Amino acid sequence: MYQLKKKPKIETKGIADKIADGLIWAFIIPAAITSPFALYALVIGATRYYFRRYEFNREVKKLQKKGYVALTKTNEGWLIRLLPKGRKWLKRVEFEKLALPKPKAWDGKWRLFSFDIPQELTTARNMMRRKLKSLGCYNIQRSLFAYPYDCRKELQTVAEYYEVAKYTLFAEVVYTDLDKELRKFFSL
């Protein structure tokens, strides 16, 4: 009996984002090989994307014109090399996709993130405050935020992105006077 093979879904939107994901994995996987979680990361990241050739080529050419990648002809085909401007772009793409963890079980500790950023870095301070709110942190005071789950790495990434990491402080506390208010906000 003859069975029709299911055609792979062809990506038509966000091809540049898919290329960015591929480039991110190209840099993460070599570093992850030394990690005990490397196999897990490889399995999770093993997503296949199908593109129409002309659309893929068009997007790569756009990335090249913007100065994000360089194309080099080799015996095996084309080599796409990430340029410094492209690294900044990938960093921004990765930053925009940043999300704080939400495990099912709460360990009863509050994570407090505080900062005292100088006046000359007002723009970075305001942008970081906006990002922390968008990530779902509770704003206790103008420069003090709370979150119920371990998010040190993610908050450090935010501070480093805005180049204000040396002005930040992270703390884990078991008790706070705002416990009821925080539990209500985070539905705990």
C-alpha positions, 0 to 999 in steps of 0.5 A: 500500500502506498503512503504519502509522505508528509511534506515538511512545513516550509518556514516563511516568516522569521527566517532571519530569526531561525538563522540567528538561532542556528548561529547561536547554536553554532557558538553554544554547542562547542562550549556545551560539549564540556558540560554534563548537560551537553547531550540534553542541550543538543537534543533540545536544540536539534530542531530542523527548519525547512526553508525555500532556497531563494528565501534563505539566500535572500535573508543571508544576503540581507544579513551580509549587507547589514554587516552581520555575516561574511560569506566565503566560498569553499570546496564544500559550499558556502561558509557563513562567518559571524562578524563582530556586528553580528555578535552584537545582533545575536546578543540582542536577539538572545537578550530579547528572548530572555525569560525567568524560570518558573519551576512548579515547586517554590523553595520558600525563598525570595530573590531580591535584586537591588541596584544603585546606578549613578545618575550619569547612567540614567538611561541604562537604569531606566531600561533595566528597570523596564526589562525587570518589570517585563520579565515579571519581577515585582517592583518593591521600590524604584531600585529593588525587585523581588522574584520567587525562583532562582534567577541569579544568572538571568538577572546577571545577564540583564545587568551585564547587557546594560553594562551596570553589573558592578552597581547591582546586588542579589540576595536570597531571603527567607522572610520579608514583611511583604510576604503576603503581598508577594505571594498574592502577586506571584500566585503562591 
